[in-house]
Amino acid sequence: MDLLTLAKYVGIFNRQTQAYITTAFSSMDISFSECIFLMNLYDNEGINQEELSSLLFIDKAATARSIKSLEQKGFITREMMKDDRRAKKLFLTNKARENKADFYLLLEKWKDHTTKGMDEETKDVVFKGLQAMAEKSASANLIELSEYTKEGNEDAIKSQTE
């Protein structure tokens, strides 16, 4: 499978996942991005906003907007750190804790739907493969990698044109 075909399918899956989460969580007034932050806070309570941004590869401004919204909706609280007054640690509220099982159930339902018909080995290969690709793409030096010289790329060009 070539890269564009893979990107097409990953894109479809991502957009449909966003649409599902938006629909499934709408009764709780939680957006897709807020859901992503909240689900990561369940596993990383006490993390600060900057660490959360880094963990998810999301810019600080987008993180701040979602965190502010989750705080206004009563799902999290922010506490200033004593050693750095600009940094704020993030904590779940009782409202977030009370809804945790429902949130995970909705996500599990989507995972079950999208992996229906796959055996456990196939699921494991797909998840591990996507994880490895995400980690490599996250650590890539994009400028260096995108430099193009015709010399040395003949094999890549040939394989794409055949």
C-alpha positions as protocol buffer text, in pm:
chain_id: "A"
residue {
  index: 1
  type: MET
  ca { x: 0 y: 0 z: 0 }
}
residue {
  index: 2
  type: ASP
  ca { x: 139 y: 339 z: -93 }
}
residue {
  index: 3
  type: LEU
  ca { x: 157 y: 631 z: 149 }
}
residue {
  index: 4
  type: LEU
  ca { x: -131 y: 828 z: -3 }
}
residue {
  index: 5
  type: THR
  ca { x: -366 y: 530 z: 20 }
}
residue {
  index: 6
  type: LEU
  ca { x: -263 y: 472 z: 381 }
}
residue {
  index: 7
  type: ALA
  ca { x: -310 y: 844 z: 457 }
}
residue {
  index: 8
  type: LYS
  ca { x: -654 y: 830 z: 297 }
}
residue {
  index: 9
  type: TYR
  ca { x: -768 y: 545 z: 522 }
}
residue {
  index: 10
  type: VAL
  ca { x: -610 y: 691 z: 835 }
}
residue {
  index: 11
  type: GLY
  ca { x: -781 y: 1022 z: 751 }
}
residue {
  index: 12
  type: ILE
  ca { x: -1120 y: 856 z: 704 }
}
residue {
  index: 13
  type: PHE
  ca { x: -1082 y: 671 z: 1033 }
}
residue {
  index: 14
  type: ASN
  ca { x: -976 y: 989 z: 1213 }
}
residue {
  index: 15
  type: ARG
  ca { x: -1264 y: 1198 z: 1075 }
}
residue {
  index: 16
  type: GLN
  ca { x: -1521 y: 928 z: 1152 }
}
residue {
  index: 17
  type: THR
  ca { x: -1379 y: 886 z: 1502 }
}
residue {
  index: 18
  type: GLN
  ca { x: -1412 y: 1261 z: 1556 }
}
residue {
  index: 19
  type: ALA
  ca { x: -1771 y: 1252 z: 1428 }
}
residue {
  index: 20
  type: TYR
  ca { x: -1856 y: 958 z: 1656 }
}
residue {
  index: 21
  type: ILE
  ca { x: -1704 y: 1119 z: 1965 }
}
residue {
  index: 22
  type: THR
  ca { x: -1875 y: 1451 z: 1888 }
}
residue {
  index: 23
  type: THR
  ca { x: -2210 y: 1271 z: 1860 }
}
residue {
  index: 24
  type: ALA
  ca { x: -2161 y: 1032 z: 2152 }
}
residue {
  index: 25
  type: PHE
  ca { x: -2041 y: 1300 z: 2394 }
}
residue {
  index: 26
  type: SER
  ca { x: -2277 y: 1578 z: 2283 }
}
residue {
  index: 27
  type: SER
  ca { x: -2528 y: 1509 z: 2562 }
}
residue {
  index: 28
  type: MET
  ca { x: -2246 y: 1579 z: 2810 }
}
residue {
  index: 29
  type: ASP
  ca { x: -2145 y: 1896 z: 2622 }
}
residue {
  index: 30
  type: ILE
  ca { x: -1795 y: 1765 z: 2552 }
}
residue {
  index: 31
  type: SER
  ca { x: -1626 y: 1835 z: 2218 }
}
residue {
  index: 32
  type: PHE
  ca { x: -1386 y: 1598 z: 2043 }
}
residue {
  index: 33
  type: SER
  ca { x: -1078 y: 1790 z: 2155 }
}
residue {
  index: 34
  type: GLU
  ca { x: -1208 y: 1819 z: 2512 }
}
residue {
  index: 35
  type: CYS
  ca { x: -1266 y: 1444 z: 2514 }
}
residue {
  index: 36
  type: ILE
  ca { x: -906 y: 1377 z: 2406 }
}
residue {
  index: 37
  type: PHE
  ca { x: -770 y: 1597 z: 2685 }
}
residue {
  index: 38
  type: LEU
  ca { x: -1006 y: 1455 z: 2947 }
}
residue {
  index: 39
  type: MET
  ca { x: -928 y: 1092 z: 2857 }
}
residue {
  index: 40
  type: ASN
  ca { x: -556 y: 1166 z: 2885 }
}
residue {
  index: 41
  type: LEU
  ca { x: -606 y: 1332 z: 3222 }
}
residue {
  index: 42
  type: TYR
  ca { x: -762 y: 1013 z: 3356 }
}
residue {
  index: 43
  type: ASP
  ca { x: -421 y: 850 z: 3306 }
}
residue {
  index: 44
  type: ASN
  ca { x: -210 y: 1156 z: 3390 }
}
residue {
  index: 45
  type: GLU
  ca { x: -387 y: 1348 z: 3664 }
}
residue {
  index: 46
  type: GLY
  ca { x: -166 y: 1620 z: 3810 }
}
residue {
  index: 47
  type: ILE
  ca { x: 17 y: 1684 z: 3484 }
}
residue {
  index: 48
  type: ASN
  ca { x: 58 y: 2049 z: 3384 }
}
residue {
  index: 49
  type: GLN
  ca { x: -79 y: 2206 z: 3065 }
}
residue {
  index: 50
  type: GLU
  ca { x: 257 y: 2222 z: 2890 }
}
residue {
  index: 51
  type: GLU
  ca { x: 325 y: 1853 z: 2958 }
}
residue {
  index: 52
  type: LEU
  ca { x: -23 y: 1766 z: 2829 }
}
residue {
  index: 53
  type: SER
  ca { x: 40 y: 1964 z: 2509 }
}
residue {
  index: 54
  type: SER
  ca { x: 368 y: 1779 z: 2455 }
}
residue {
  index: 55
  type: LEU
  ca { x: 213 y: 1442 z: 2529 }
}
residue {
  index: 56
  type: LEU
  ca { x: -58 y: 1493 z: 2266 }
}
residue {
  index: 57
  type: PHE
  ca { x: 144 y: 1697 z: 2011 }
}
residue {
  index: 58
  type: ILE
  ca { x: -112 y: 1978 z: 2034 }
}
residue {
  index: 59
  type: ASP
  ca { x: -12 y: 2344 z: 2047 }
}
residue {
  index: 60
  type: LYS
  ca { x: -28 y: 2527 z: 2378 }
}
residue {
  index: 61
  type: ALA
  ca { x: -302 y: 2770 z: 2269 }
}
residue {
  index: 62
  type: ALA
  ca { x: -539 y: 2489 z: 2167 }
}
residue {
  index: 63
  type: THR
  ca { x: -464 y: 2309 z: 2492 }
}
residue {
  index: 64
  type: ALA
  ca { x: -536 y: 2624 z: 2694 }
}
residue {
  index: 65
  type: ARG
  ca { x: -872 y: 2673 z: 2519 }
}
residue {
  index: 66
  type: SER
  ca { x: -987 y: 2315 z: 2578 }
}
residue {
  index: 67
  type: ILE
  ca { x: -865 y: 2312 z: 2936 }
}
residue {
  index: 68
  type: LYS
  ca { x: -1042 y: 2642 z: 3009 }
}
residue {
  index: 69
  type: SER
  ca { x: -1364 y: 2500 z: 2864 }
}
residue {
  index: 70
  type: LEU
  ca { x: -1335 y: 2176 z: 3064 }
}
residue {
  index: 71
  type: GLU
  ca { x: -1279 y: 2384 z: 3377 }
}
residue {
  index: 72
  type: GLN
  ca { x: -1584 y: 2602 z: 3304 }
}
residue {
  index: 73
  type: LYS
  ca { x: -1794 y: 2288 z: 3249 }
}
residue {
  index: 74
  type: GLY
  ca { x: -1683 y: 2150 z: 3585 }
}
residue {
  index: 75
  type: PHE
  ca { x: -1472 y: 1854 z: 3466 }
}
residue {
  index: 76
  type: ILE
  ca { x: -1131 y: 1973 z: 3584 }
}
residue {
  index: 77
  type: THR
  ca { x: -960 y: 2220 z: 3813 }
}
residue {
  index: 78
  type: ARG
  ca { x: -630 y: 2400 z: 3762 }
}
residue {
  index: 79
  type: GLU
  ca { x: -392 y: 2461 z: 4050 }
}
residue {
  index: 80
  type: MET
  ca { x: -89 y: 2688 z: 4033 }
}
residue {
  index: 81
  type: MET
  ca { x: 242 y: 2523 z: 4105 }
}
residue {
  index: 82
  type: LYS
  ca { x: 431 y: 2672 z: 4398 }
}
residue {
  index: 83
  type: ASP
  ca { x: 770 y: 2674 z: 4224 }
}
residue {
  index: 84
  type: ASP
  ca { x: 638 y: 2818 z: 3893 }
}
residue {
  index: 85
  type: ARG
  ca { x: 329 y: 3036 z: 3919 }
}
residue {
  index: 86
  type: ARG
  ca { x: 279 y: 3029 z: 3539 }
}
residue {
  index: 87
  type: ALA
  ca { x: 245 y: 2650 z: 3532 }
}
residue {
  index: 88
  type: LYS
  ca { x: -85 y: 2496 z: 3635 }
}
residue {
  index: 89
  type: LYS
  ca { x: -143 y: 2135 z: 3736 }
}
residue {
  index: 90
  type: LEU
  ca { x: -463 y: 1975 z: 3614 }
}
residue {
  index: 91
  type: PHE
  ca { x: -693 y: 1769 z: 3834 }
}
residue {
  index: 92
  type: LEU
  ca { x: -1020 y: 1589 z: 3771 }
}
residue {
  index: 93
  type: THR
  ca { x: -1336 y: 1689 z: 3956 }
}
residue {
  index: 94
  type: ASN
  ca { x: -1594 y: 1453 z: 4102 }
}
residue {
  index: 95
  type: LYS
  ca { x: -1804 y: 1519 z: 3791 }
}
residue {
  index: 96
  type: ALA
  ca { x: -1524 y: 1383 z: 3571 }
}
residue {
  index: 97
  type: ARG
  ca { x: -1466 y: 1084 z: 3798 }
}
residue {
  index: 98
  type: GLU
  ca { x: -1838 y: 1000 z: 3808 }
}
residue {
  index: 99
  type: ASN
  ca { x: -1854 y: 996 z: 3426 }
}
residue {
  index: 100
  type: LYS
  ca { x: -1530 y: 803 z: 3367 }
}
residue {
  index: 101
  type: ALA
  ca { x: -1695 y: 462 z: 3320 }
}
residue {
  index: 102
  type: ASP
  ca { x: -1947 y: 606 z: 3073 }
}
residue {
  index: 103
  type: PHE
  ca { x: -1671 y: 778 z: 2875 }
}
residue {
  index: 104
  type: TYR
  ca { x: -1469 y: 459 z: 2848 }
}
residue {
  index: 105
  type: LEU
  ca { x: -1779 y: 259 z: 2756 }
}
residue {
  index: 106
  type: LEU
  ca { x: -1854 y: 494 z: 2465 }
}
residue {
  index: 107
  type: LEU
  ca { x: -1495 y: 472 z: 2340 }
}
residue {
  index: 108
  type: GLU
  ca { x: -1491 y: 93 z: 2377 }
}
residue {
  index: 109
  type: LYS
  ca { x: -1813 y: 73 z: 2176 }
}
residue {
  index: 110
  type: TRP
  ca { x: -1647 y: 260 z: 1887 }
}
residue {
  index: 111
  type: LYS
  ca { x: -1335 y: 43 z: 1907 }
}
residue {
  index: 112
  type: ASP
  ca { x: -1551 y: -272 z: 1901 }
}
residue {
  index: 113
  type: HIS
  ca { x: -1744 y: -140 z: 1600 }
}
residue {
  index: 114
  type: THR
  ca { x: -1434 y: -45 z: 1401 }
}
residue {
  index: 115
  type: THR
  ca { x: -1250 y: -371 z: 1474 }
}
residue {
  index: 116
  type: LYS
  ca { x: -1546 y: -606 z: 1431 }
}
residue {
  index: 117
  type: GLY
  ca { x: -1440 y: -914 z: 1235 }
}
residue {
  index: 118
  type: MET
  ca { x: -1072 y: -876 z: 1322 }
}
residue {
  index: 119
  type: ASP
  ca { x: -907 y: -1141 z: 1535 }
}
residue {
  index: 120
  type: GLU
  ca { x: -699 y: -1031 z: 1834 }
}
residue {
  index: 121
  type: GLU
  ca { x: -371 y: -1086 z: 1649 }
}
residue {
  index: 122
  type: THR
  ca { x: -479 y: -859 z: 1362 }
}
residue {
  index: 123
  type: LYS
  ca { x: -595 y: -590 z: 1605 }
}
residue {
  index: 124
  type: ASP
  ca { x: -261 y: -611 z: 1785 }
}
residue {
  index: 125
  type: VAL
  ca { x: -63 y: -581 z: 1460 }
}
residue {
  index: 126
  type: VAL
  ca { x: -271 y: -282 z: 1344 }
}
residue {
  index: 127
  type: PHE
  ca { x: -244 y: -98 z: 1678 }
}
residue {
  index: 128
  type: LYS
  ca { x: 129 y: -166 z: 1716 }
}
residue {
  index: 129
  type: GLY
  ca { x: 195 y: -67 z: 1355 }
}
residue {
  index: 130
  type: LEU
  ca { x: 7 y: 262 z: 1388 }
}
residue {
  index: 131
  type: GLN
  ca { x: 177 y: 332 z: 1720 }
}
residue {
  index: 132
  type: ALA
  ca { x: 522 y: 276 z: 1566 }
}
residue {
  index: 133
  type: MET
  ca { x: 435 y: 499 z: 1269 }
}
residue {
  index: 134
  type: ALA
  ca { x: 304 y: 774 z: 1499 }
}
residue {
  index: 135
  type: GLU
  ca { x: 616 y: 761 z: 1716 }
}
residue {
  index: 136
  type: LYS
  ca { x: 846 y: 777 z: 1413 }
}
residue {
  index: 137
  type: SER
  ca { x: 652 y: 1063 z: 1258 }
}
residue {
  index: 138
  type: ALA
  ca { x: 652 y: 1252 z: 1589 }
}
residue {
  index: 139
  type: SER
  ca { x: 1029 y: 1223 z: 1621 }
}
residue {
  index: 140
  type: ALA
  ca { x: 1108 y: 1300 z: 1256 }
}
residue {
  index: 141
  type: ASN
  ca { x: 1323 y: 1594 z: 1157 }
}
residue {
  index: 142
  type: LEU
  ca { x: 1074 y: 1720 z: 899 }
}
residue {
  index: 143
  type: ILE
  ca { x: 1307 y: 1973 z: 738 }
}
residue {
  index: 144
  type: GLU
  ca { x: 1588 y: 1724 z: 692 }
}
residue {
  index: 145
  type: LEU
  ca { x: 1353 y: 1449 z: 580 }
}
residue {
  index: 146
  type: SER
  ca { x: 1181 y: 1671 z: 323 }
}
residue {
  index: 147
  type: GLU
  ca { x: 1501 y: 1778 z: 151 }
}
residue {
  index: 148
  type: TYR
  ca { x: 1498 y: 1641 z: -200 }
}
residue {
  index: 149
  type: THR
  ca { x: 1787 y: 1562 z: -426 }
}
residue {
  index: 150
  type: LYS
  ca { x: 1741 y: 1366 z: -742 }
}
residue {
  index: 151
  type: GLU
  ca { x: 2061 y: 1172 z: -679 }
}
residue {
  index: 152
  type: GLY
  ca { x: 2001 y: 888 z: -440 }
}
residue {
  index: 153
  type: ASN
  ca { x: 1623 y: 894 z: -489 }
}
residue {
  index: 154
  type: GLU
  ca { x: 1607 y: 704 z: -818 }
}
residue {
  index: 155
  type: ASP
  ca { x: 1478 y: 386 z: -651 }
}
residue {
  index: 156
  type: ALA
  ca { x: 1202 y: 572 z: -466 }
}
residue {
  index: 157
  type: ILE
  ca { x: 1097 y: 757 z: -782 }
}
residue {
  index: 158
  type: LYS
  ca { x: 1104 y: 435 z: -985 }
}
residue {
  index: 159
  type: SER
  ca { x: 887 y: 244 z: -732 }
}
residue {
  index: 160
  type: GLN
  ca { x: 625 y: 524 z: -731 }
}
residue {
  index: 161
  type: THR
  ca { x: 600 y: 541 z: -1110 }
}
residue {
  index: 162
  type: GLU
  ca { x: 572 y: 170 z: -1178 }
}
